[in-house]
Amino acid sequence: MVKRGKIYCFRASYDRSRFVDGGAVPDWLAVKTNWQGYRISTRPWVADVARVLGTLPFEDTPVGWRHHLESLGFREVIQVSCEELFEDTLFS
């Protein structure tokens, strides 16, 4: 049986992050901004394929994703519940 990835959600500091190029966002991430900073969620349907192809070389865990985000230049990365992350988009 194939192990399927999960959706993980994170916030990162807008001011302290060195990530500025929205075009450099890998397909396995969704990145948006709001007044709280960067809002980041994983896209497991893309990440699973990248992992099989060998282009995503870390474990599908919150810690693995946090380290990956930090390697992309995000700072002060914290995991949040996805419900909290998308709460403000439910009413728009």
Buried (B, 14 or more C-beta within 10 A) or exposed (E): EEEEBEEBBBBBBBEEBEBEEEEEEBEBBBBEEEEEBBBBBBBBEBBBBBBEEEEBEEEBEBEBBBEBBBEBBBBBBEBBEBEEBEEEEEEE
